[in-house]
Amino acid sequence: MNTNKFGKKGWTPNNIDNLKGKTFLITGANTGAGFEAAKILLSKDAEVVMLNRNEQKSQKATEELKEQFGTTAKISFIIMDLASLDSVRNAAKEVNETISKIDALICNAAIAQVPKLKFTTDGFESQLGVNHYGHFLLCGLLYEKIEQSKGRIVVVGSEGYKMGIKTIQFDDMNWNSNYHPMNTYCHSKLAQIMFAYELQDRIKTANKNVKIYVCHPGASATSLIKNSGGLRDRIIFGLLSMTPLVQSAEKGAYPEVMCATEEKLNQKAYYGPTGKMNWTGPVGVCKLEPYAKDKSVATKLWTVSEKATNYKWNL
Ligand SMILES: NC(=O)c1ccc[n+]([C@@H]2O[C@H](COP(=O)([O-])OP(=O)(O)OC[C@H]3O[C@@H](n4cnc5c(N)ncnc54)[C@H](OP(=O)(O)O)[C@@H]3O)[C@@H](O)[C@H]2O)c1
């Protein structure tokens, strides 16, 4: 029996009617799943603001999108490098001053399988710094605007959350003693997922309105490994991408777009492709391992993240 509430094909953009008047912010939208998400949202008449680290790539992406959707398409970008807390603060300030509402903030940007231990501007292990700490601060700084907009935050996780050490390495957050490109990436994605569910709990306790949804894109043919991974992983993922085990970047965008737009969702769920290994297939509810919602780890991670980013949430 098919248990997917969106039918045999799962959720697709056909489920979206029209998004005129809605504003979506996407981190890392100049390429990959973020870029495809921008395309889907623009095709439904939404406004999209990309938060990207590279000016040239952002301009190229904007041109491409305007070519496809016309010069009046509501697409713009703000420069933000998640590897620098100052850059995140500056971008958030610009968003708060220039964007009147946020219907959804999609935390999509990431680096993955970085071959050697590297540090962000603020001295964090690069994958944890970019994927988790950068987004933790951004969400905090934009929270009030999203609350006023009765909007949502979408956290793009990864099935990798269950391929690493399956908890948070509090005694060595920078992986000085045991750096491993994959385990350390998985650690950062688990941190993002744990942050999201902890944020949900805090919002509920504070009687606030923002909705938080968590998803993953399965295995999608994007530039993720090409951009940040080592040679061996680039070759392996390049070969895998030529097989049906890996889906298009466009399909990889469906879960995040669904989480940003669909009304009939459950915040406690974890959404993504539900086919083989959850890498491809109809978008629906995926199983979430219990350690991703371990309350004591999540609350400790929250405290550690506030200290690291020097940002105290009002929740
Ligand atoms: N592709 C997969 O199979 C897969 C699997 C599991 C999870 N995911 C998740 O899916 C999401 C989208 O990734 P993708 O596969 O679409 O990868 P992608 O094609 O590499 O896109 C990632 C985006 O993040 C941006 N980014 C990287 N570092 C940044 C920084 N410091 N500041 C701001 N932006 C930064 C990139 O910008 P540049 O272009 O400037 O590098 C790019 O726009 C990520 O959260 C990833 O963890 C992907």
PDBQT file of the ligand as one rigid body, heavy atoms in Angstrom, charges set to zero:
ROOT
HETATM    1  N1  LIG A 401      24.251  16.552  -3.715  1.00  0.00    +0.000 N 
HETATM    2  C1  LIG A 401      24.004  15.561  -2.871  1.00  0.00    +0.000 C 
HETATM    3  O1  LIG A 401      23.995  14.372  -3.245  1.00  0.00    +0.000 OA
HETATM    4  C2  LIG A 401      23.708  15.858  -1.439  1.00  0.00    +0.000 A 
HETATM    5  C3  LIG A 401      23.528  14.790  -0.557  1.00  0.00    +0.000 A 
HETATM    6  C4  LIG A 401      23.189  15.049   0.761  1.00  0.00    +0.000 A 
HETATM    7  C5  LIG A 401      23.026  16.360   1.180  1.00  0.00    +0.000 A 
HETATM    8  N2  LIG A 401      23.243  17.394   0.313  1.00  0.00    +0.000 N 
HETATM    9  C6  LIG A 401      23.032  18.757   0.815  1.00  0.00    +0.000 C 
HETATM   10  O2  LIG A 401      22.323  19.517  -0.161  1.00  0.00    +0.000 OA
HETATM   11  C7  LIG A 401      22.606  20.904   0.005  1.00  0.00    +0.000 C 
HETATM   12  C8  LIG A 401      22.886  21.531  -1.350  1.00  0.00    +0.000 C 
HETATM   13  O3  LIG A 401      24.119  21.057  -1.828  1.00  0.00    +0.000 OA
HETATM   14  P1  LIG A 401      24.382  20.749  -3.376  1.00  0.00    +0.000 P 
HETATM   15  O4  LIG A 401      24.496  19.288  -3.484  1.00  0.00    +0.000 OA
HETATM   16  O5  LIG A 401      23.429  21.480  -4.224  1.00  0.00    +0.000 OA
HETATM   17  O6  LIG A 401      25.864  21.339  -3.515  1.00  0.00    +0.000 OA
HETATM   18  P2  LIG A 401      26.500  22.466  -4.465  1.00  0.00    +0.000 P 
HETATM   19  O7  LIG A 401      26.059  22.260  -5.868  1.00  0.00    +0.000 OA
HETATM   20  O8  LIG A 401      27.959  22.454  -4.186  1.00  0.00    +0.000 OA
HETATM   21  O9  LIG A 401      25.868  23.802  -3.882  1.00  0.00    +0.000 OA
HETATM   22  C9  LIG A 401      26.268  24.274  -2.616  1.00  0.00    +0.000 C 
HETATM   23  C10 LIG A 401      26.090  25.752  -2.537  1.00  0.00    +0.000 C 
HETATM   24  O10 LIG A 401      26.614  26.178  -1.266  1.00  0.00    +0.000 OA
HETATM   25  C11 LIG A 401      27.457  27.296  -1.478  1.00  0.00    +0.000 C 
HETATM   26  N3  LIG A 401      28.453  27.477  -0.422  1.00  0.00    +0.000 N 
HETATM   27  C12 LIG A 401      29.499  26.674  -0.107  1.00  0.00    +0.000 A 
HETATM   28  N4  LIG A 401      30.225  27.238   0.865  1.00  0.00    +0.000 NA
HETATM   29  C13 LIG A 401      29.629  28.414   1.185  1.00  0.00    +0.000 A 
HETATM   30  C14 LIG A 401      29.932  29.443   2.077  1.00  0.00    +0.000 A 
HETATM   31  N5  LIG A 401      31.022  29.427   2.850  1.00  0.00    +0.000 N 
HETATM   32  N6  LIG A 401      29.106  30.506   2.147  1.00  0.00    +0.000 NA
HETATM   33  C15 LIG A 401      28.015  30.588   1.364  1.00  0.00    +0.000 A 
HETATM   34  N7  LIG A 401      27.695  29.635   0.452  1.00  0.00    +0.000 NA
HETATM   35  C16 LIG A 401      28.503  28.565   0.367  1.00  0.00    +0.000 A 
HETATM   36  C17 LIG A 401      28.088  27.012  -2.814  1.00  0.00    +0.000 C 
HETATM   37  O11 LIG A 401      28.674  28.204  -3.330  1.00  0.00    +0.000 OA
HETATM   38  P3  LIG A 401      29.898  28.161  -4.422  1.00  0.00    +0.000 P 
HETATM   39  O12 LIG A 401      29.250  27.861  -5.734  1.00  0.00    +0.000 OA
HETATM   40  O13 LIG A 401      30.476  29.519  -4.321  1.00  0.00    +0.000 OA
HETATM   41  O14 LIG A 401      30.826  27.060  -3.989  1.00  0.00    +0.000 OA
HETATM   42  C18 LIG A 401      26.882  26.535  -3.592  1.00  0.00    +0.000 C 
HETATM   43  O15 LIG A 401      26.104  27.610  -4.019  1.00  0.00    +0.000 OA
HETATM   44  C19 LIG A 401      23.760  20.955   1.005  1.00  0.00    +0.000 C 
HETATM   45  O16 LIG A 401      23.240  21.295   2.268  1.00  0.00    +0.000 OA
HETATM   46  C20 LIG A 401      24.305  19.535   1.051  1.00  0.00    +0.000 C 
HETATM   47  O17 LIG A 401      24.892  19.202   2.287  1.00  0.00    +0.000 OA
HETATM   48  C21 LIG A 401      23.587  17.156  -0.973  1.00  0.00    +0.000 A 
ENDROOT
TORSDOF 0
